[in-house]
Amino acid sequence: MASVEAQASGSGQREPNHGMRIFIISLVLGVIFDALFWFLLSPHMPPGTMTSAAASEQFDINVLAAIAIPVMIFIFVYFGYALTVWRRRPGDDTDGPALHGNARVQTTWITVTSAIVLFLAGFGTYELIVPQGAGAGEGPAPIWTPPGAKLTVAQQIAPWTPGQVLVIQVIGQQWKFSYRYPQFGGFETSALVIPDHTWVQFDVTSIDVIHSFWAYQLGVKADANPGVDNVAFAKTDQLGKITVRCDELCGLWHGAMFDYGKVVPVSEFQSWASSSRVELASITKLLPPYATTYNPTVIPLFRLGPVVKKLGLFGAGGGYYPPQDPQQP
């Protein structure tokens, strides 16, 4: 009786080792495409390298992509090989060989997939905790803090000097983010300006509903919850423009809740902060004392009239409506 391999090949020759063929082809293509990705595309992957948090997130994305590329290559090679080598030939109505399992394939599959899952679990846990909390909000008591971070209110209101951690309070409200600088007298502004090569502590909160502060290029994303101080850290490494969006559905004009900021040289930041402190001194007096959170039933009283006008927060009760919208709810 002729062997199964001989029947399948239609000749007396032994069937080739298709698994090894697929593996070698996948390995060669995987190495090539991984190298192309790592050297050509990975430096340009989002969110960039403007801050330490962004660079860490970019590295994480690149590592995951480098793992995923060979897997996808293997799948495409397998299907391509199957469609080419194992396709039905004209006039061939025979059944394929009956396969009842392969211990080598099963063991290899379980070993490789288990190794990938365990590696990703360890890598993900390390990257979330050790580098800098991945730029995400860590709540009022962060597990990870950079050297010299200020967490108490008394420390946050101390005057800032270059080299220290800069505290910026992000206040979400319908539908605008405002930023308070406690180390410069506690002035509040709708402009986000950050010095270069500086650790920044973002204290994110809200005075109405739940928002989410997403500073894309900074690699920072922290929910803004009423009555909660959500702390995130990032160290600026490059100058550039920042895009800020609300990433939590927060009401009718959620889609219009975005603005821009910038990372500038330290000397330029100091000049801007000093001039803003003087310019906004009369408005700062109307604001409540700096705190990590604010009572949403009280804070609107301080934001009426000259406050909302100066800060560009148009609308009642501290609410913001884009000027281009003729009708307001």
Secondary structure as GFF3:
##gff-version 3
##sequence-region A 1 329
A	DSSP	alpha_helix	4	9	.	.	.	ID=ss1
A	DSSP	alpha_helix	18	36	.	.	.	ID=ss2
A	DSSP	pi_helix	37	41	.	.	.	ID=ss3
A	DSSP	three_ten_helix	42	44	.	.	.	ID=ss4
A	DSSP	alpha_helix	52	85	.	.	.	ID=ss5
A	DSSP	alpha_helix	103	129	.	.	.	ID=ss6
A	DSSP	three_ten_helix	133	135	.	.	.	ID=ss7
A	DSSP	alpha_helix	153	156	.	.	.	ID=ss8
A	DSSP	beta_strand	166	173	.	.	.	ID=ss9
A	DSSP	beta_strand	176	181	.	.	.	ID=ss10
A	DSSP	three_ten_helix	182	184	.	.	.	ID=ss11
A	DSSP	beta_strand	187	189	.	.	.	ID=ss12
A	DSSP	beta_strand	192	195	.	.	.	ID=ss13
A	DSSP	beta_strand	199	206	.	.	.	ID=ss14
A	DSSP	beta_strand	211	215	.	.	.	ID=ss15
A	DSSP	three_ten_helix	216	218	.	.	.	ID=ss16
A	DSSP	beta_strand	220	224	.	.	.	ID=ss17
A	DSSP	beta_strand	230	235	.	.	.	ID=ss18
A	DSSP	beta_strand	240	246	.	.	.	ID=ss19
A	DSSP	three_ten_helix	254	256	.	.	.	ID=ss20
A	DSSP	beta_strand	258	264	.	.	.	ID=ss21
A	DSSP	alpha_helix	266	279	.	.	.	ID=ss22
A	DSSP	alpha_helix	281	284	.	.	.	ID=ss23
A	DSSP	three_ten_helix	299	302	.	.	.	ID=ss24
A	DSSP	alpha_helix	306	311	.	.	.	ID=ss25
A	DSSP	three_ten_helix	316	318	.	.	.	ID=ss26
###
